[in-house]
Amino acid sequence: YALQGSRWKVKNLKYRITKYPSNLKRSAVDSTIQKAFNVWSEYTDLTFTPSSGNVHIDIRFEKGEHGDGDPFDGPGGTLAHAYFPVYGGDAHFDASERWTVDSYSGTNLFQVAAHEFGHSLGLSHSDVREALMAPFYRGYDPVFSLNEDDIYGIQALYGKKTKKSSRPSYDNDDGDYDESNVNNRKEPAPKPSSGGSNADLCKDPKIDTIFTSADGQTYVFKGDKYWRLTDTSIAPGYPKPISSNWPGLPGNIDAAFTYKNGKTYFFKGSKYWRYVGSKMDGAYPKEISAGFTGIPDNIDTAVVWSGNGKIYFYKGTKFWRFDPSARPPVKSVYPKPISNWEGLPDNLDAGFQWSNGYTYFFKDNGYYRFNDKAFAVDRVSPAFPRDSRYWWFGCENAPEGT
Amino acid sequence: APSTQGALLYLSQYGYLGATHINKNNSGALVDEKTFQKGIEDFQMFAGLDITGKLDAQTIEAMSLPRCGVKDKVGTGDNRAKR
C-alpha cells in the first residue's frame, strides 16, 4: 500500500451526495455509497454519516470538464477520481459511465466508490494487483472482500478497530492455515447426545449442507432444521427452524459456505442468498447465473478450499473452480471430473473446512477427510468414509464396520 | 489503443514522467527517449507487467483498462523546497 501523506484528524466524517447519476435510483446510490464507506469503517474506528451543510467529503457525478481542471473522458478510460484529505477529500464519478449495482454489466458503483474513498481517506494507489487500491477496475466482484494490503494501509492511517461493531468481525485470513496447529487438533470425538435432539440425524445422517460461520460456529442443515455442532457433538437446544436464525432463507438448501469477506452464501436450485451473520445482506435471492456466472444450478455442494482460497462447486461427477478476482471467474477448462480429487466420491451432499484446517466432505451416511496438502482423502485407520452419526452428530453407537 | 503520443499522455496523466507535464494542447512537448522508457518501465513495474521498457502489447492493453483518474505516482516529496 502507499500513503499519500495526509489524513483526517477526526474519525467521525460526514459526507453528502450533491449530484446523482441519471441511470440509478437515488436510494440505490445512497445505500451503495454508504456500503462503500462501510468497507473502511469495518477495520477502523472511522464512521461515515450522510449529512447536509458542511461536510468533509462531497460526492458528485459529473461529465467532462467539471470545474477542477481534471475533465472526465466519457465511457471507459477514467471512471472517477478523488482528492486526498489535504485537498478536501471530495470524490467525483464520471456520469458518462453506466453505473450499476450487483451486476456484471456496466461499471460497479460500489467497488469504484470504495476505491475512491480510499483516496479520500489518504491512500494512494497500491501496486498489489489484488488490492482495492490498485488503480485498475477489474470488473464486478460478487464476493468482494478488502485485501489485507488495503487493511494494513487504512490501519496505518487510522489505527485498528477498537469499537464493537454490530456486524461480525470478518476473518482476514487468506485461506491458509497453520500446519503446526493442524496436527495438534483432534478429530471430532464420539460422545453421547449432549442435550439437544440428534434423533433426526441419528436416524438418517444424510445432510443438506454444513458450513462454518464468520464467528467460527459450525452448522448442519437438513430439511427445514439446523443444528449447531460442538467440538464433539451437537449443541443443546437444537434443532431449530432455519428461518429462526436466517430469516428469509428456505429449507432444503443445496450448499453453503462462508467466504473470507465474512459473508455466508446459501444456494438452492437456481438461486443464492447472502447473509452477514443472521441478516440478509441486501435483496435476495438472486440467480446463480448472475452472481456466480459459469456455475450450474442445482449444485450438490460448495467449499472454499484452503489450498488456494478459491471457491469450488460440485455437482454430480463434476466440479467447477470459481475465482471472484478472475475474468471470467470460471476458466474454460471447467468442469473437471471429481475423480481428480483422489478418494472423493461423486454426488456429494455437503462439504466444508473445519477448524482443524481439513476439508470434510459428506455423502449419505459417511464423511471423508480431505488432506489439502496431500490433495487426497487421508488414508488412515479407521478408513474413510467414516460414519457421520458417530463421529459428528454424537449418536450413541457407530454401526458395525465403521 | 494508445500510440506513442497516447502513451506519453497516459504516463504524464498518471505521474510517470515526473515534472514533465503533457496535455492534449501541448502534445509537441519534447520528451527524450530515456524519460519515455523510464516512464514505461515504471508503469510496467507498477502494473505488474514484464518490464521491457517498450510500448508492447501487454503495456498497451494495460493502458487501455478502465481505471481511477488519480495519479499512481503522487510524488515522493523530493521536489519540495526546504523550509
Interface residues (C-beta under 8 A of the other chain):
Chain A: A2 Q4 G5 D70 F72 G76 G77 T78 L79 A80 H81 A82 F84 T107 V112 H115 E116 H119 S124 H125 D127 R129 P135 F136 Y137
Chain B: Y14 M45 F46 A47 G48 A62 L65 P66 R67 C68 G69 V70 K71 D72 V74 G77
